[in-house]
Every structure is written in structure tokens, then in C-alpha cells.
Amino acid sequence: MMKFLFFLIFMIPLCFNFNMYWMVQMMLFLMMFMFMNLMVSIENYCNLSYMYSCDMLSYGLILLSIWIFILMIMASENLYKKKNYISFFLFNLIILLIMLYLTFSVMNLFMFYLFFEGSLIPTLMLIVGWGYQPERIEAGMYLLFYTLFVSLPFLMGIFYILNKSNYIMIYFMKFFNFEFYLLYFSMLMAFLVKMPMYFVHLWLPKAHVEAPVSGSMILAGIMLKLGGYGLIRVMVLLQEMGLKYNIIWISISLMGGFFISLNCFCQVDIKSLIAYSSVAHMSMVIGGIMTMNYWGFIGSYILMIGHGLCSSGMFCLANINYERLYSRSLYINKGMMNFMPSMSLWWFLIMSSNMAAPPSLNLMGEISLINSLVSWSWVSMLMLMLISFFSAGYSLYLYSYVQHGKFYSGIYSFYMGLSREYLLLMLHWLPLNILIMKIDYVMIWF
């Protein structure tokens, strides 16, 4: 695992040579294929060292991280053309990728905390440095303080575990079971804010709307997954408490998913709509992890990977329109089918994946999550029906609103889709729909 870390660290000098913009992307491609060839044991940790290790959960999320970063560089060509602090931008991305790589692969719970919180700073830089409106400062503050508010109790919880058991290695957690409700709440809240759970989700739409396309892609693609990853790791430690109190989180998540789905129909900003739809999908993931059963863990893992690719693709689509119209308003982004008929196909394909149509990973994830939540309690059927129905509803609403209708007459300097953009969308869509063929690996990892 250390070799990939050094690979990333030695890429930092490449960032500061202006002609090396695409070289950074090529090196990440190389790293991606090297990492794909890593031998990963399905049933246990492998590549184990003092600090790092990799199991199926880490492996999938690290692969997703590297892939999303490759696509972020591809989506941000506008910065390269305008020479908008491009060296610092790439440097920021590499530091963020190092943080995320370490978060997913590190074994020590304190180190996990360190990198989990450390990934916040490059993200904040992305939003504040390359965002669009002046409100990005406020959005950055929201992101920072929502996360920091719950991270100190999490740190205290880690020290409490160290004090009681003398171990904070994630591998040894299965030997302990703490029945202490303050610990339970302090450990869980840090991840629930990151997911984000309904009630503590207000930072997400703000951050998404103000962030540049790369910021939105990293927030939707990886940042929300940090919460799910942490929950899956920590639930092992808090099983007895989980059996008593998990009903709280499941209820809030399912109700919240329904309300947020309704809220999606009220949005007039494309990015805002996609951000709220992320909250609705993540509410199902939280529910699945909290049921603490086999289907729930598998379903949440699959949906996290699927949502990472799908949501990132949707933000790319929104940005492709934004680069032409300089507006994210649904009232102005109309009748796109007239201007970019080929892009309309990609809108449809990625939207259909968002509403969990086969053969996307989202479908497999949602089936598993519905299975787990209904086996936990049949009452959850009602909310699950509504969430699934409305997720199809707002996806179709967004698609039909953007593609059809009478286009805005002020569009004069309009140019067609570039091959780079079509490649970018294909690289989102293909893994999302091809990985279903290898779903058996995921179904037996746990």
C-alpha cells in the first residue's frame, strides 16, 4: 500500500510544470490500473502492514477515488484554458487524493480521524478558491463548522476506546463491544453529518451549488462515502448499542429521504436538485448500515460506489450546460435537445442510472437495501416505496425540463459538445453499468 502513497507524493512536482496538466491525469490512469491489479482477498484484510491494509471495502472506495480524480481533471479543462492557478489546483487535488487514499487504507483509528478531517482542508480550498459566486465563503464555513462541530466528540470517543481497550486498530475492533451511549452518539454523529443525514444536511446543497465542477464531483463522489465507510467500520464496535438505538437513525433517514425527495421537485437550480437527490440516496445507505445485517452492508457498499459514479456524472452534465449558458437555472436551461441532440442521450443514460434502472449498480444496491430494511421492519416499506417512486420522479423531471421545452432566445454563442465531454460522460457511465457483471465479488466480501 505504501508504494501507491509514494507514487502520489512523487507526482507533486509534476503539478508545478504548466505543460504537465494532462501528464498528471495520465499518471493517475497508470496508478489506477496498477491498483486494479492488486491482489485483494475477498474474506479478509490483505497487504497488511503496521499502518495500512486493504480489504474489499477499502479497495472499492480507493478505486472510486482515483477514478473520480482522473475525471475531475478531465472536467476542469476550462481552468487550464484560462490559466486559473492551474498548478495550485493540481497540487490541491493530489494532496486531497493522498488524504482520501490514507483515510480508506489506514488501520489505526486515530490516523483515520486525522486524514478524515484532513481531507476537509483541500476541499475547502477547492470551493473557496475556484467557486463561482461570492457566497462560496459562506458555503465553505458551513462545510467546515458542520464537520468540526461533531469531530471533537469523535476524537474523545477514540481516546476513550484507547483508554479502555489499549487498542485502536480497526482490525481488533471485532473483539470489543462497548455499551456506553455517549460513546455511541459521539462516534456515530461524525459520520452521519458527513453522509449527510437529514437535519444535518444543510451544508451539502450550499457547498455543491457554490463549488466548481471538480469540487462538486469530489463532494458527491467521495466525501459522502467517507461517512458510510466510517459507519461500516465503527458499527462492529457498537453492536449492542446499535440494536437498541439504531431505530432513531433509520426513522430519521427514511422520513428525511422522503421529505428531501419532495424538496427536489421545488428546486430551480440544477446543481441544487442533484445535491438534494444525493441526500435522498444517502438516506437509504444510512438505513441499510443501521439495520446491521448482511444485505444492508452489501447494499450500502454497492450504492455508495454506484452513487459516486452517477452523481459525479450528473454534476458533469450540469457543468457542460453551465459552460455554455453561464446559468444553472432550470428556466434558462431548456430545449437542450435542439442544440445538443447527442448530449441528450447521455443525460438520459445517467438520469436513468440515478433512478436505479437496470443494469446500473444503483439498482443492485437499492434492491439489497430494500431487502435489508424490509426484513428489519415491514413498516419501512411505506417510506421505501415513496423514496423509490420520487427518485424516478425528480430524475425524469430534471431530464424533461432540461431537454424539452422552448429554448431561451438569448443563446447565440452556443457550441456543440466536445469529444472530451463525451469521453468524460462515457467514463462515468461505463463502470457504473459494466460493474454489475462482477457483482458476485461484492456480494460475498462481507
N, C-alpha and C positions, 0 to 999 in steps of 0.2 A: 504493500500500500504506500510505502514511503517513496517508491520510485515515481509514482504519479504526482506526489506532492512536489518533489524536486523538479519534475517536468514543468509544473505550473510556475514554480518560483523562478526557474531559468527562462521562462517566457517573458518575464517582466521587462528586461532590456529591449525586447522586440517592440514593445508598446511605444517606445520613445523615438523610434525611427519612423518618420512620416510615411515613407513608401512601404512600410511593412503592415499596413492596415489589414490587407487580405491574408498576409502571411500568418497573422495571429489566428485567423479563422482556420487556415489550413492545418496549423499545428494542433488546434483543438480537435479537428477531424481525426488527425493521426492518433491523438490521445484517446479519442472515443473508440476507435477500432482496436487499439491496444487493450483498452479496458473491457471491451466486449469479449475479448479472447481470454479474459481472466477465468481461471477455473474456480467456480463457486459451488460449494457443497450445498445441496438443497436443504438438508435437515439440520445443519449446524453452522457455527462460525468457522470461517476458514481465513487463510492469510493472516493468522493471528500473531500479534507481536505484543510488546509491552503496552503500546498505546493504541494501535489501530487494528481493526479487523473488519471483516465483510461477511454479512450473511445476505440472504435473498432480499431482505427489506432494504438494507443499505445499498446493495448492488443496483437495484432498480432505480432508486432515487438518485444515486450518483450519476448513473447513465442519463437519466432525465435531465439532471442539472447541466451536464456537459453539452447535451444536445440542444437544450434551450439557449445556452450561451452562444453556441455556433449560430443559431437562428437569430439571436439578438444582434450579433454583429452584422448579419446579412440585412436585417430590417433597418439598421441605423445608417444606411448609406448617405442619407441626407446630411448627417453631421459631417461625414467625410467630405462631401462636396463643398459644404460651406466652411470647412476647416474650423469647426466649432470645438476647440480644445480637444482634438481627437486623441492626442497622446494620453492626456489625463483620463479621458473616457475609457480607453482600453485598459489603462493601469487600474482604474476603478473596478472594471469588470473582472480582471484577473484576480485582484485581491478578494472580491466578493466570491468568486468561484473557489478560491483556496479556502475561504471561511466555510462555505457550504460543504465542500468536499470533506473538510475536517469534522464538521458537525455530524455528517452522516456516518463517518467511518471511525470516530474516536470511541474508545471503550470506557474511559473514565467519566463519571457523571459530572464532575466539576469542569473538566475540559469541555464536555458537551455544552454546559451552561455558558462557558466563556465564548465559544465560537457561535453558539446560538444567538447570543446577544451581540457578538462582534459583527455578525452579518448585517446588523441594523445600520451600521455607520455608512458602509458603501452605498446601501440602498437609499439612505437619506441624502447622500451626496448626489446620487442619480436624479432624485426627484427635485431637489433644490437647485442643482446645477444646470440640468438640461430640460426642466419642465417648461410649460408654456405660459401660464398666467401667473400674476403676482401672488395669487392665493396659494401657490405651491409651498410658501414658507409655513402657512397655517397647516397645510396638509402634512408637511414634514413634522411639525410639532405634534400633531395628533398621533402620527405613527410612532414617534419617539416616546411620548408620555403614556400612551395606552400600554405599550410594551414594557416600559420601565416600571410602571406602577405595580405590575404583578411579578416583575422579575426578582425583586428583592426577597419577597416571601419564598420564592422558588429556591433562591440561594440559601436561605435559612433552612429550608427543608432538606437540602443536600447535606448541609453541615450536621443537621440533626441525625440523618441516616448514618453519616460517617461516625458520629459520636456513639451511636447505639450499636452499630454492627462492625465497625472498623473496616468496612469495605464500601467503596462507591464505584466498583467496577460493574458495568451493566450486566456482564456475564453472570455475576454471582447473585443478581437480584432475585432470581427464582427461588433461592434458599430462604428468603426472608418474607415476612408478612406483617406489616405494621398496622396496628389498629389504633389510630390516633387521628381524629378527624381534622385537626388543624393542619397536620402534615398532608392529609388527603387533599384539602382545599388549596393549600399553598402550592402543592406540586402540580395540580391539575389546571389551576387558573392561568398559569403562564402559557400553557399550550392552547387553552380554549380562547384566549384573546388573540393568539397568533392564527387560529384556524380560519376565520374568527367566528365565534358563536354569536347567535342573535343576542342583543343587548350590549355586547362589547364589540360590535362590528362597525361602529361609525367611522373608524379611521380608514377602513378599506375603500369605500367609494370615493372618499376625498383624495386619498393617495393615488388611486387609479386614474381619476379624472385629471389630476394635475401632472402626473408623471409623463415622461416621454415614452415612446413605444417600447423601448428597451426596459424601462422601469416597470411598465405595466406587465410586460412579458415575464419579468423575473418575479414580480409580486404574485401574479396569478399562477405562474408555472411552478415556482419552487417555494416561495416564502410561506404560502398557506400549507405546504406539505410538511414544513418543519414541525408545525403543531401536531399533525397527525402522527408523524414519526415519533415525536416525544411521547404522545399519549400511549401508543402501542408499547413503547419501551417501559413506561412507568406503570402501566396498569398491572404488570406482572407483580409489582411490589405491593400493590394496594388492593389485592383481590377481595379480601374480606370486607373492607370499607366500601369497595365498589358494589358489592352485592346489596349493601344497604342503601347507598346514596345515589347510585347511577341513574335512578329513575328521574332525579332532578334534571340532569343534563339532557337525558333523552327527551323529556317532555318539552323543555325549553327549545331544544333543537328542532323537534318536529313542528311545534307551533310556529317557531321563528321561520322555518323553511317555508311554511305556508304563507305567512304574512309577507315575507320578502318576495315570494313569487308574485303575489298580488301587487306589491310595490313596483315590480319590474314593468307592469303594464302602464304605470304612471310616468315612466321616465321619458324625457325628450332628448337626453344626451346619450349617444350610442355607447360611449365608454362606461357611463354610469350604469346603463342597463346591463352590460356584460359583467360589470363588477358585482352588482346585486345578484345576478344569476350565479356567480361563484359562491356567494354566501349561501344560497339555497342548496347548491350541490354539496357544499362542505357540511351543511347541517345533517345531511344523510350520513356522511362519513363519521361525524361525531357520534350519531346514534348507533352506527354499526360497531364502532370501537367500544362504546359504553355497554353494549349487550354482553361483551366479553365472551362471545362464543366464536367457534371456528369460522363460520360463514361471515360473521361480522368483520373479523380481522382481515380475511382474504378480500372481501368485498371492498373494504375501505382502502386497502392497498391498491387494488386494481383501479378503483375510481379515482384515487389520487393521481396515479400515472396518467390515466385517460383524460382527466380534467386538466392536468398540467399541459398536455399537448393541445387539447381542444380550446381551452380558454386563451392560451397564448396565440393560437391561430386566429381566434376571433378578434383579439386586440390588433393583430397584424392587418386584418381586413379593415378594421375601423381606421387604422393609421393610413392605409392605402387611399381611402376616401379623403381623409383629413389632408393629406399632402396635395390633393388636387383642389379641394373646395375651401380649405382653411376653416372648416367648421365641422363640429361633431353633432350639430343639431339634426334631429330626425326630419324637421320641417324643410331643411335645405338639402339633405342627402336623400333625394327622391329620384325615381326614374333612372336609376343607375344602369338598368338593363339596356337602355338606349345607347349609353356611352361605352360601357364595358361589358358586352354580352358574355365574353369568356369568363370574366371575373364573377359573373352571376352564378356560374356553375360551382365555383369554389365557395361562394357564400352559401349556396345550398348544401354542399357536401359537409362543410364544417358546422353549419347550423343543425344539420340532421344528426351529426355526431353528438352535438350538445344536447339534443333531446333524446339521447340514448337509442338511436336507431341501429339495427344490426348493419354491418359487422363490427361496430366500434367497441373499444374497451369499456366505454361508459355503460353499454348495455349489460355486459357481464358483471361489472361492478354493481350496478343498480339491482340486478336480479339477486345477487348474493346478499346485498344489504336489505332488500325487501324480505328475503328469506329469513335473515337473522332477526330483523325487528319484529316480524310477524310471529316467529317462534318464541320470541321474548314475551310479547303480549299481543293478542289478536286485536286489541283496541287501536294499536298503532296503524292498523290497515287504513283507517279513515284518512289520517293525515298523509300517509304514503301515497294513497290514490290521488289526493288533491295535488301534492307536490309533483308527482309524475305527470299529471294532466296539465298543470300550469306550466311545467318546464317546456312541454311541447308547445303550449300556447304562446309564451313570450318569445320562443325561438322563431316560430312562424310569424309572429307579429313584427319582430325586428326584420326578418328576411323580406316579408312582403312590403313593409313600409319603405325599406331602403331601395328595393329593386323596382317596384311598380310605382305608378302614380305619375303626376305631371311634374316634369323636372323644372328646377329653379332656373329662370331665364338669365340669371347673371353668370352662368357658366360659359365663359367664352374661351379662356385659355385652358382647355381640357386636353389632357394627353392620355393615350391608351395605357393599358397595363404593360409593365416591363417584364422581360423574361426572368429577371431576378425575383420579381414579386411572385410570379407563378411558381418558380422553383421553391421559394420560401414557403408558400402555401402547401405545395406538394410534400415538402419535407415535414410539415406538421401532420398532414392528413394520412400519409402512408404508414408511418409507425403506428398511428392510432388505430388503423384498421387492419394492419397486417399482423400485429402482435397477438391478435385473438387466436391465430393459428398455434401459438405456443403457450396458450393459456394454461395447459396442464402443468407447466413448471411452477406457475404461481399458485395453482390450486393445492399443491402438495408441499409448499415451502414451510408451512407453519408447524 
